[in-house]
Amino acid sequence: MTAPGGTPEELPITGDDDVVRVRQLVRGYAQRVKLSLVDQTKLVTATSELARNTLIHGGGGSATVEVVADGPRQGVRASFRDAGPGIPDLALALADGWSSGTGLGLGLSGSRRLVDEFDLDTEVGRGTTVTVVKWKR
């Protein structure tokens, strides 16, 4: 999987306005690769939840968004990084229906269901990185 042309765009996530900016940036990328309206909505919803998690649970961080390609297919990859406390109980955090109650109510498992690829790297005391990809169908 490669990033075709262009440089990934990185945005800080330090407040609610940044969550909105990330959502707008992701929508623009989804439109650029011509994701269907349904897939655009799924990706924007998932990344909105992840950006909010970065802000609320990670104490802020950054988002990186880029177009990726795997052979002839294109998609959008978004990564969210924070240097927060990490996730102490990953199994619970990924359990269906579990949410801290501060986001959209999707939790990480809901975000994972909305995208095609989902990777989570976390360590207590080090922070968390979540990377998602949505492919054009």
FENURQUI-V249266 format. One record per pair of residues at least 24 apart in sequence whose ideal C-beta (glycine too) atoms are under 7 Angstrom apart, sorted by the first residue. I is the first residue (numbers start at 1). J is the second residue. Records with the same first field share a line. If there is no record, write none. Layout:
# FENURQUI-V249266
I=J, J
This chain:
# FENURQUI-V249266
1=68, 70
2=68, 69
3=66, 67, 68
4=67, 69
6=67
8=64, 65, 66
9=65
10=62, 63, 64
11=62, 63
12=62
13=51, 54, 55, 60, 61, 62, 63
14=60
19=48, 51, 52, 55
22=47, 51, 63
23=47, 48
25=65
26=65, 76, 78
29=65, 67, 76
30=76
32=67
33=67, 74, 75, 76, 136
34=136
35=134, 136
36=137
39=134, 137
42=114, 115, 134
43=76, 115, 134
45=114
46=111, 114, 115, 132
47=78, 132
48=104
49=103, 104, 106, 110, 111
50=80, 111, 130, 132
51=80
52=103
53=103
54=80, 82
56=102
57=84
58=82, 84, 127, 128
59=84
68=133
73=135, 136
74=136
75=133, 134, 135, 136
76=133, 134
77=131, 133
78=132
79=129, 131
80=129, 130
81=127, 129
82=127, 128
83=127
84=127, 128
85=124, 125
86=122, 123, 124, 125, 126, 127, 128
87=122, 128
88=124
90=122
